[in-house]
Amino acid sequence: MATYEGKLISPPAGRFGIVASRFNSLVVDRLLMGALETFRKQGVSEDRLDIVWVPGSWEMPVTAKRLAASGRYLAVICLSCILRGETDHYEYVASQTAAGVMQASLATGVPIIFGVLTCDTLEQAFHRAGAKSGNKGCEAALAALEMANLFSQLNTICKND
């Protein structure tokens, strides 16, 4: 029985895209720094990374889809922070951003990693951006590398599809 799994032993050749939201930049900047540091530690040089800034989470799916559809990237990461407020706005933005990112990934066949924090408070967001709960930007970069390696394997076995 053949088993396929993305590994982190060596980064695949190619580029990675990062879509980052300017909204809640105090948190997003920390997520981005975590992702960049992880790529560096894994042997991915900065010249293989493209960062695209968007106003907020709402603009992420269409931007990620455009990057993924270009054929230029092994994987795309979306980094953002959506904080619950006093209205239903949070529910709409969070759910539609998640759905849009998934649709973009399915439509393009390129892994698009959901590194979007959806938190009740700024304190919770800081915990997930490098404080008590690790850095979800680091985790997103690792997921992108793992998926890129996995898809490299799958591309080899799925050529007849």
C-alpha positions in Angstrom: 0.0 0.0 0.0 1.4 3.4 -1.0 1.2 6.2 1.5 1.8 9.9 0.6 2.5 12.6 3.1 4.1 16.0 2.9 7.4 16.2 4.6 9.4 19.1 6.0 12.8 17.7 5.2 13.5 20.0 2.3 11.5 22.8 0.7 10.3 22.1 -2.8 11.6 24.4 -5.6 9.2 27.2 -6.4 7.5 30.3 -4.9 5.1 30.9 -2.1 2.6 33.7 -2.0 1.4 35.4 1.2 -1.8 37.5 1.3 -1.7 39.8 4.4 -4.4 42.1 5.7 -3.6 45.6 6.8 -6.7 45.6 9.1 -5.6 44.6 12.7 -2.0 45.0 11.5 -0.7 44.8 15.1 -1.6 41.2 15.0 -1.1 40.5 11.3 2.5 41.8 11.4 3.3 39.3 14.1 1.7 36.5 12.1 3.7 37.5 9.0 7.0 37.7 11.0 6.3 34.2 12.2 5.6 32.9 8.7 8.7 34.6 7.3 10.9 33.3 10.1 9.6 29.7 9.6 10.2 29.9 5.8 13.8 31.1 6.5 14.4 28.3 9.0 13.1 25.7 6.5 15.5 27.0 3.8 13.1 29.1 1.7 14.9 32.3 0.7 13.1 35.7 0.7 13.4 35.9 -3.1 11.0 33.0 -3.3 8.3 34.8 -1.3 5.8 37.4 -2.5 3.8 39.4 0.0 0.6 41.0 -1.2 -1.2 43.4 1.1 -5.0 43.8 1.1 -7.2 46.2 3.1 -8.9 43.5 5.1 -10.0 39.9 5.3 -12.9 40.4 2.9 -10.5 41.0 0.0 -8.4 37.9 0.7 -10.2 35.2 -1.2 -10.2 37.0 -4.6 -6.6 38.0 -4.1 -5.5 34.5 -3.1 -7.5 33.0 -6.0 -5.7 35.3 -8.5 -2.3 34.4 -7.1 -3.1 30.7 -7.1 -4.5 30.8 -10.6 -1.4 32.4 -12.0 0.4 29.1 -11.8 3.4 30.9 -10.2 3.0 29.6 -6.6 3.3 26.2 -4.9 1.0 27.4 -2.1 -0.6 30.7 -0.9 -1.0 31.7 2.7 -3.8 34.1 3.9 -2.9 35.9 7.1 -5.4 38.1 8.9 -7.2 38.8 12.2 -10.9 39.2 12.6 -12.1 40.3 16.0 -15.6 39.9 17.2 -17.4 43.2 17.7 -20.8 44.2 19.0 -22.7 43.5 15.7 -23.2 40.6 13.3 -20.5 42.0 11.0 -17.9 39.6 12.5 -20.0 36.5 11.6 -20.4 37.6 8.0 -16.7 38.5 7.4 -15.3 35.4 9.2 -17.6 32.9 7.5 -17.4 34.4 4.1 -13.6 34.8 4.2 -13.2 31.1 5.2 -15.6 30.0 2.5 -14.0 32.2 -0.1 -10.5 30.9 0.7 -11.7 27.3 0.4 -13.5 28.0 -2.9 -10.4 29.7 -4.3 -8.3 26.7 -3.3 -10.7 24.2 -4.8 -11.1 26.2 -8.0 -7.4 26.5 -8.6 -6.1 23.2 -7.2 -3.5 25.2 -5.3 -3.2 24.8 -1.5 -4.4 28.1 0.1 -3.6 28.0 3.8 -6.1 29.7 6.1 -4.0 31.6 8.6 -6.9 33.9 9.6 -7.4 34.4 13.3 -11.0 34.6 14.4 -11.0 35.8 18.0 -13.3 37.3 20.5 -10.7 39.7 21.9 -7.4 41.4 20.9 -5.8 39.5 23.8 -6.7 36.2 22.3 -5.4 37.3 19.0 -2.0 38.3 20.5 -1.8 34.9 22.2 -2.2 33.2 18.8 0.3 35.6 17.2 3.3 34.6 19.2 2.4 34.8 22.8 0.9 32.0 24.9 -0.5 29.9 22.0 2.5 29.9 19.6 2.4 31.7 16.3 -0.3 30.7 13.8 1.7 32.4 11.1 4.5 29.8 11.7 1.9 27.0 11.5 0.6 28.4 8.3 4.1 28.5 6.7 4.7 24.9 7.8 1.3 23.8 6.4 2.2 25.5 3.1 5.5 23.7 2.9 3.9 20.4 3.8 1.2 20.8 1.2 3.7 21.9 -1.5 5.8 18.8 -0.8 2.6 16.6 -0.8 1.4 18.1 -4.1 4.8 17.5 -5.6 4.4 13.8 -4.8 0.8 13.7 -6.0 1.8 15.5 -9.3 4.1 12.6 -10.0 1.5 9.8 -9.4 -1.5 11.7 -10.9 0.0 12.5 -14.3 -2.4 10.0 -15.9 -5.5 11.7 -14.6 
